[in-house]
Every structure is written in C-alpha cells, then in structure tokens.
Amino acid sequence: MFGDLRRFDSGLDAPFHWLQQWLEQGHPTSTPRGAADIRSLARDSFPAINVGRTDEAVHVYLFVPGVDPSALEISVQGNLLTVSGKRELLEQESASGEAATHYRQERLLGEFRRSISLPEGLDVDRAEARHRHGVCEVVLPKCEELKPRRIDVEAVH
C-alpha cells in the first residue's frame, strides 16, 4: 500500500547536510598532541562566566577548572572587566615513569582572553578575587551612592 511512497525531498535540508557530516566525523580542531585547542571554541566562550548582583556588589564568577590561579590576570578599565590566562597540558606519567600516550584528549588548552561590560558605579579599588575549586569569584563593590537606602516614613497627625 505504501510501497510507492518516496521520501519527500524538498531540498531545504541540503544546507544542513554538511553540518551533520561535520558533527558525525568530528571537526579538525586538534593540536599535534591530540588535545583540543581553546582557539577552536566560539570567540569569547572560555571561560564560562556568570554575573550577578546584590545590594552591595556585583559578583562575577569565572569557571576556570585546571587553570592555576597565578596564571589568571584580571583587570578592570572603565566598565570593562578582562580576564586572561593560559591553560596548560597536564603531563601524565605511567607507573614506569614514561609519558602517557593519549588516544583522545578533550580538555581545552591554550591562552584565553575574555572581556565583559560591567555596570557603572562600581568601586574597582575595593575589588577582590578568590579562587576555589576551579571557580574564581570577582567581587566588585558598588559605590556608596548607588547602594539602596531605606527611607523611614514619618507618620504625621
């Protein structure tokens, strides 16, 4: 009954055929050592960043697993926060002391630099950064005049 039906082919999926093949075969973003390179990521996608605010400060969380805190450079110029650094290959040795051979390595390596805009009115001279378990938290206190203030309401009779 359905033997004569053929797959409907409008040709609209042709532009996506190359993408499907590229994803199935893997893309050529490996270094000679077989490790993926940070430069293969979309621009400005490493490290991942979360930004939040409280009444007191703006908090920037940089997700930098495997990056030595001393290899991070964080700066603020105007309202632009810039983080840069380098993630190195971790050499692994076998029990005999020789370097391990990697058949596949997906940890991204290389130098990175990322900038984000910050709101106006931050006291960058009091900024602090703390690194714990691969997450670097940058705390940028708000200037006193931007902090919310409670205004007491006086009852008038």
Protein Blocks (a to p, Z undefined) as FASTA:
>chain_A
ZZmpccddehlmmmmmmmmmmmmnopafbcfkopacfklpcehiaccddddddfkbccdd
dddehiafklpccddehjaccddddddddddddfkopacddfbdcbdgddddddddddeh
iafklgccddeehiacddddddfklpccdddddddZZ
